[in-house]
Amino acid sequence: MYYRRKILLSLLKEFGGRVSKLNFQKLLFLFSQSEKKAAFNFVPYKYGCYSFQAAADFSTLDKYGLIKEEEKYYELVTKDDFITKLTREDQIILEETKNNFGKYSTNQLIKYVYRNHPYYAINSKIANEKLNPNDYEQVEKSKPYSNETLLFTIGYEGISVEEYFNKLIKNDIKVLCDVRNFPRSMKFGFSKNQLKKICEGLGIIYIHMPGLGIESSKRNKLISQNDYDKLFKDYRFSTLSSNHSDQKDILALIKKFKRVALTCFESDINRCHRFPLSYSILRKYKNSLKVIHI
């Protein structure tokens, strides 16, 4: 079993074995804040801090009969004690989390997290009603905003879906253009339907442009940078020189929304086709345009 799932089961047990989903996300967030290397990351979502990975893990734990997932609650089913399987450091954090927040009501948890971590409340539907004017002002100030027109590129290799979306949010990106030819991924959160759903929940427009991708067969046996350079040379002379329609659509999105990102898998921009694509678009842009790789 993944270690992070042992944390979920341990936290659920420590807080009585049955916890509302809303409360659990807050408690897991507070637990994670004390870890040197957090097992879970979070994004500012509809009701504050939210981990998509934790929610997916709970669905798996329910599938294997270790917990029961209800509409609004998680209930522990297994009798196994996973607390003893945590590191001593995490056992201490777990105990501290229980001591500090074990008696908090839902409203108290919400207010505590929103006040102390206002960034995670920027997309909350209830922040205005839960906080006083001064605290809510801090939430408003935490909202990333920029009026500068920029084209971004981003790869999801080596980061969680929450870390990925925090990059988009903190750069105030309005549109995500998925330029993969085949938008499937073994990594949680990055297949087309998952990515689109999360984007919609965060107010980001998702558009898939398979015509700007590179077929997987052409990506086989790429080893050296020279291999990649040859592939991208072919890409420039084939796809980019013939597919003007999708590139014009991206230009239109930039002019309308100002903050647009191209996404693919690779973290190294020099090994991803979004590099030549971004500069092809830059050359077509009539005014000055910056490209930032995040």
Beta strands, then each sheet from edge to edge (+ up, - down):
strand 1: 18-20
strand 2: 43-45
strand 3: 48-50
strand 4: 67-69
strand 5: 73-76
strand 6: 150-155
strand 7: 175-178
strand 8: 205-208
strand 9: 259-264
strand 10: 290-293
sheet 1: 1+ 5- 4+
sheet 2: 2+ 3-
sheet 3: 8+ 7+ 9+ 6+ 10+
end
